[in-house]
Amino acid sequence: MSLHGTDAYRDLDDLPTLVRRAVRASRRHGFGYSCRPEQGRLLQLLAAGAPHRVGETGTGCGVGLAWLASGAPHGARLVSVERDRERARIATEVFQGRDHVEVIHGDWRLIDDHGPYDLLVLDGGGQGKGDGVADPARLLAPGGVVVIDDFTPATTWPPRFNGAPDLSRLHWLEHPDLHATELRLAPDLSVVVGTRLPAA
């Protein structure tokens, strides 16, 4: 979820139908923290290479999930977990009639029950950034990709946050089960993307 993310869609017309629908729902219900368009386009691209299963934590009102669903190939199943009951209900309405997309209300750890994933998007504003909260070796299929969102681009090495080493970002960039890098999507927005390495 991104601060003022919903506002970032104000002047955009070239959006997938599902994304427009989710943005309208976000605006209607006053949810301002949607996935930004820069990240959404990356998710759409990555989803195109996820043939079987896509997972997400932090659904919000479904904007990021809409980008994923717009890119995912026919036959792929998508699961997203949202901790807020009302937002989960709103997102479920956005995807009504799309049986390959499931929104679950509950703790983000419920994502474990539906893997392993070809692509997993962890909400960087929540538990996705913490040390040891998600095990890519368990959650990702071999060669699967994980995305951790909502970082501010690093300008130093090691990356720093509030004057100290950014341990959350380093956790993912140096994770022994991943080949990972940081991608700058905008001057104020970056994500960490990692591919699960083959088992030793």
C-alpha positions in Angstrom: 0.0 0.0 0.0 1.3 3.4 -1.0 0.6 6.8 0.7 -1.6 8.7 -1.7 -1.6 5.8 -4.1 -5.2 6.2 -5.1 -4.6 9.8 -6.0 -1.9 8.8 -8.4 -4.6 7.5 -10.8 -6.4 10.9 -11.1 -5.3 11.8 -14.7 -4.7 8.3 -16.1 -7.0 6.9 -18.8 -5.1 3.9 -20.2 -5.9 1.5 -17.4 -7.1 -2.1 -17.6 -10.8 -2.4 -17.0 -10.3 -4.2 -13.6 -7.9 -1.6 -12.4 -10.3 1.2 -13.2 -13.0 -0.7 -11.3 -10.8 -1.2 -8.3 -9.7 2.5 -8.3 -13.3 3.6 -8.4 -14.1 1.3 -5.4 -11.1 2.8 -3.5 -12.2 6.3 -4.2 -15.8 5.6 -3.3 -14.8 4.1 0.1 -12.2 6.7 0.9 -9.2 4.3 0.7 -6.1 6.3 -0.3 -3.3 3.7 0.0 -3.7 1.8 -3.3 -0.8 0.3 -5.2 0.6 3.1 -7.4 0.5 2.8 -11.2 4.3 2.4 -11.5 4.2 -0.6 -9.3 0.9 -1.9 -10.9 2.5 -2.0 -14.3 5.4 -4.0 -12.9 3.0 -6.4 -11.2 1.1 -6.9 -14.5 4.3 -7.7 -16.3 5.5 -10.2 -13.7 2.0 -11.9 -13.5 2.3 -12.7 -17.2 5.1 -15.1 -16.3 3.2 -16.8 -13.4 1.4 -19.8 -15.0 -0.2 -21.4 -12.0 -0.6 -19.4 -8.8 -0.2 -15.7 -7.7 -0.5 -14.5 -4.1 -0.7 -11.1 -2.5 -0.9 -9.8 1.1 -2.5 -6.4 1.8 -5.4 -6.4 -0.7 -6.7 -3.0 0.2 -9.7 -2.4 -2.1 -8.1 -4.5 -4.8 -6.0 -2.2 -7.1 -2.8 -4.2 -6.9 -4.7 -7.4 -7.3 -6.5 -6.0 -10.4 -3.1 -5.3 -12.0 -2.1 -8.9 -11.2 -5.3 -10.3 -12.6 -5.0 -8.1 -15.7 -1.6 -9.7 -16.5 -2.0 -13.3 -15.3 -2.3 -15.9 -18.0 -5.5 -17.9 -18.5 -5.7 -20.8 -15.9 -3.7 -19.0 -13.2 -5.3 -18.7 -9.8 -4.9 -15.6 -7.7 -5.3 -15.3 -3.9 -5.0 -12.2 -1.8 -5.3 -11.7 2.0 -6.7 -8.5 3.6 -6.8 -8.0 7.4 -9.6 -5.4 7.3 -13.0 -7.0 6.9 -14.7 -4.1 5.1 -11.8 -3.7 2.6 -11.9 -7.5 2.0 -15.6 -7.2 1.2 -15.1 -4.3 -1.2 -12.3 -6.1 -3.0 -14.5 -9.3 -3.3 -17.1 -7.2 -5.0 -14.6 -5.8 -7.4 -13.7 -9.3 -8.6 -17.3 -10.7 -8.5 -17.8 -13.2 -11.3 -14.0 -13.9 -11.6 -13.8 -17.4 -10.1 -10.0 -17.5 -10.5 -9.5 -14.6 -8.0 -10.1 -15.1 -4.3 -10.0 -12.5 -1.6 -9.6 -13.8 2.0 -10.2 -11.8 5.1 -7.7 -12.5 7.9 -4.1 -12.4 9.0 -1.6 -12.2 6.3 -0.2 -15.6 7.3 -3.2 -17.2 5.7 -1.3 -16.8 2.4 0.7 -19.9 3.5 -2.4 -22.1 3.0 -2.6 -21.6 -0.7 1.0 -21.8 -2.0 3.5 -22.4 -3.3 3.4 -19.4 -5.6 4.9 -18.5 -9.0 4.6 -14.9 -7.9 4.0 -13.5 -4.4 3.5 -9.8 -3.6 4.1 -9.0 0.1 2.8 -5.7 1.4 5.9 -3.8 2.4 3.8 -1.5 4.5 3.0 -4.4 6.8 4.6 -7.7 7.7 6.4 -8.2 4.4 9.4 -6.1 5.5 10.1 -7.7 8.8 12.9 -10.2 9.4 11.8 -13.8 9.3 8.1 -13.1 8.6 7.8 -14.9 5.3 9.8 -17.9 4.2 10.4 -17.8 0.4 11.7 -21.4 0.3 8.3 -22.5 1.6 6.1 -19.9 -0.1 7.6 -19.9 -3.6 7.7 -22.5 -6.3 11.1 -23.2 -7.7 12.0 -20.1 -9.7 9.1 -18.2 -8.2 9.3 -14.5 -7.7 8.6 -12.4 -4.6 8.0 -8.6 -4.6 8.2 -6.5 -1.5 6.7 -3.1 -2.1 6.8 0.5 -0.7 10.4 1.2 -0.1 12.1 4.6 -0.6 14.9 4.2 -3.1 18.3 3.5 -1.5 21.1 5.9 -2.1 23.8 4.2 0.0 25.2 0.8 0.6 24.3 -0.6 3.0 20.8 1.0 2.6 19.9 3.1 5.6 16.6 4.0 7.3 16.3 6.6 10.0 20.1 6.8 10.2 20.7 3.1 10.8 21.2 0.1 8.4 17.8 -0.8 6.9 17.6 -4.4 8.2 14.3 -5.1 6.6 15.6 -4.3 3.1 18.8 -6.1 3.8 16.9 -9.2 4.9 15.4 -9.6 1.4 18.4 -8.3 -0.6 20.7 -10.8 1.1 18.3 -13.7 1.7 20.2 -16.9 1.0 17.2 -18.5 -0.8 16.8 -15.5 -3.2 18.6 -13.7 -6.0 17.2 -10.3 -5.3 17.6 -6.7 -6.3 16.0 -3.3 -5.7 14.1 -1.7 -8.6 13.5 2.1 -8.6 10.0 2.7 -10.0 9.9 6.5 -9.3 12.1 9.0 -7.5 10.3 8.2 -4.3 9.3 4.6 -4.8 11.2 1.3 -5.1 10.5 -2.4 -4.6 12.7 -5.4 -3.9 12.2 -8.3 -6.4 13.7 -11.7 -5.7 13.7 -15.0 -7.5 13.9 -18.2 -5.5 17.2 -20.0 -6.1 17.3 -23.8 -6.7 17.7 -25.9 -3.6 21.4 -26.6 -2.8 
